[in-house]
Amino acid sequence: QEELFSKEAKWTLKNRPEKHSSEKYTWEHIQNVVESAKKIPIPDNVDRKTLILAALLHDIGKPYRNEDHALDSVKVINKLFKDNKYSKLVKLAVRHHMISTSTTQEEYKKIVQDAQRNGIKSEDFIELLLALNIADITRNREENVIDDYSGKSIKETLLEEIPFKRKQLEIISQQQKQQAQQLYSEYLDSLN
């Protein structure tokens, strides 16, 4: 894993303090997310290697110390990989891995539109994003550990947040499909 990173980037990640109480440095956090990505159960339409790569790169932009580390991470990924379906999936998951229960309906809409704009099927992207989110929440920790963000156990956090996030993303995806079908039907009707 470390061969993907320059000496300077690796040093920065290994020495950048992490705000999570159980992890001292960003590199330790990244490694814990990768370990979780290797173990968590995933749906058939999620490629394990793609998930692990997204986990490895999800916080690579943190050393830039800008307000949006997810966007900075995508900028680094753009320098590392040529665009193809898998790099697009990884970039989308990394870009949006910070979804939470406070993510607004409008933000969920932009996330799904971002996937569609990149030619990625919503259902594939949604499951990868949620798997990365689960790996980031669990971070190789026991299910009874209290999460820094939710203040609840890891198990309670997952049981509460993941179904909520999936529902929000699926609602948006379904609405957009219905809108596209409606527009298509109207167009066909206008031809008659």
C-alpha positions in Angstrom: 0.0 0.0 0.0 2.7 2.4 0.9 4.3 2.3 -2.6 1.5 4.5 -3.9 2.7 7.4 -1.8 5.7 9.6 -2.2 8.1 9.8 0.7 6.9 13.3 1.6 3.2 12.4 1.4 3.8 9.2 3.5 5.7 11.2 6.1 2.9 13.8 6.2 0.2 11.2 6.6 2.1 9.3 9.3 2.8 12.5 11.3 -0.5 14.4 10.8 -2.5 14.3 14.0 -5.9 12.7 13.6 -8.9 14.0 15.5 -10.3 10.5 16.1 -9.8 9.6 19.7 -8.7 6.0 18.9 -6.1 7.0 16.2 -3.2 9.3 16.7 -2.2 9.9 13.1 -4.0 10.0 9.7 -1.9 7.1 8.4 -3.1 4.9 11.3 -6.7 6.0 10.5 -6.3 5.1 6.8 -4.9 1.7 7.7 -7.8 0.9 10.0 -10.3 1.9 7.3 -8.5 -0.4 4.8 -8.6 -3.3 7.3 -12.3 -2.8 7.8 -12.8 -2.6 4.0 -11.1 -6.0 3.7 -13.5 -7.6 6.2 -17.0 -6.0 6.1 -19.7 -7.9 4.2 -20.4 -6.2 0.9 -23.1 -6.6 -1.8 -22.3 -8.5 -5.0 -22.2 -5.3 -7.1 -19.3 -3.9 -5.0 -15.8 -4.9 -6.0 -13.7 -5.6 -2.9 -10.5 -4.2 -4.6 -12.3 -1.0 -5.6 -13.5 -0.6 -2.0 -10.1 -1.2 -0.6 -8.5 1.3 -3.0 -11.2 3.9 -2.1 -10.5 3.2 1.6 -6.7 3.6 1.0 -7.2 6.9 -0.7 -10.2 8.4 1.1 -8.2 10.8 3.3 -5.1 11.3 1.1 -5.9 15.0 0.7 -5.9 15.7 4.5 -2.3 17.0 4.5 -3.4 19.9 2.3 -5.3 21.3 5.2 -8.1 22.9 3.1 -11.6 22.9 4.3 -12.6 20.1 1.9 -10.2 17.2 2.4 -12.4 14.9 0.2 -12.0 17.2 -2.8 -8.3 17.5 -2.1 -8.1 13.7 -2.0 -9.8 13.5 -5.5 -7.2 16.0 -6.8 -4.4 13.7 -5.6 -6.2 10.7 -7.2 -6.5 12.5 -10.5 -2.7 12.7 -10.5 -2.3 9.0 -9.7 -4.8 7.4 -12.1 -6.1 7.6 -15.6 -9.9 7.9 -15.9 -11.7 4.7 -16.3 -14.9 3.2 -14.7 -13.0 2.1 -11.6 -11.1 5.3 -11.0 -14.3 7.2 -11.5 -16.0 5.0 -8.9 -13.1 5.4 -6.5 -13.1 9.2 -7.0 -16.9 9.5 -6.5 -16.8 7.4 -3.3 -13.9 9.4 -1.9 -15.4 12.7 -2.9 -18.7 11.9 -1.1 -17.5 9.7 1.8 -18.3 12.3 4.4 -22.1 11.8 4.1 -23.8 11.8 7.4 -27.3 12.1 9.0 -27.0 15.9 8.6 -26.5 15.6 4.8 -29.4 17.5 3.2 -31.7 16.1 0.5 -30.2 18.7 -1.9 -26.7 17.3 -1.2 -27.9 13.7 -1.7 -29.3 14.9 -5.0 -26.0 16.3 -6.1 -24.2 13.1 -5.1 -26.5 11.0 -7.3 -26.2 13.5 -10.2 -22.4 13.4 -9.9 -22.4 9.7 -10.4 -24.8 10.0 -13.4 -22.7 12.7 -14.9 -19.7 10.4 -14.7 -21.6 7.6 -16.4 -21.8 5.4 -13.3 -25.0 3.5 -12.4 -26.5 4.9 -9.3 -27.0 1.5 -7.6 -23.4 0.5 -8.1 -22.1 3.8 -6.8 -24.6 3.9 -3.8 -23.4 0.5 -2.5 -19.7 1.4 -2.9 -20.2 4.7 -1.1 -22.1 3.1 1.7 -19.5 0.3 2.0 -16.7 2.9 2.3 -18.8 4.8 4.8 -19.2 1.7 6.9 -15.5 1.0 6.7 -14.8 4.6 7.8 -17.2 4.4 10.7 -16.1 1.0 12.0 -12.3 1.6 11.4 -11.4 -1.9 12.6 -13.0 -1.2 16.0 -15.3 -3.4 18.1 -19.0 -2.7 17.7 -19.5 -1.6 21.3 -16.9 1.2 21.0 -18.4 4.7 21.1 -18.2 6.6 17.8 -16.6 10.1 18.0 -19.2 11.7 15.8 -22.6 10.1 16.8 -21.8 9.5 20.5 -23.3 6.1 20.1 -21.8 2.6 19.8 -20.5 1.6 16.4 -23.3 -0.9 16.1 -26.0 1.6 17.0 -24.5 4.2 14.6 -24.5 1.7 11.7 -28.0 0.4 12.4 -29.3 4.0 12.4 -27.2 5.8 9.8 -26.7 3.3 6.9 -30.4 2.5 6.2 -31.2 6.3 6.4 -28.4 7.1 4.0 -29.4 4.3 1.6 -33.0 5.4 1.6 -32.0 9.1 0.8 -29.8 8.0 -2.1 -32.3 5.5 -3.5 -35.2 8.1 -3.3 -33.2 10.6 -5.3 -32.1 7.9 -7.8 -35.7 6.7 -8.2 -37.0 10.2 -8.6 -34.5 10.9 -11.3 -35.3 7.7 -13.2 -39.0 8.5 -13.0 -38.4 12.1 -14.3 -36.3 10.7 -17.2 -39.1 8.2 -18.0 -41.7 11.0 -17.9 -39.6 13.2 -20.2 -39.1 10.3 -22.6 -42.8 9.5 -22.6 -43.7 13.1 -23.2 -41.3 13.2 -26.1 -42.8 10.1 -27.7 -46.3 11.5 -27.2 -45.3 14.6 -29.0 -44.2 12.6 -32.0 -47.7 11.2 -32.5 
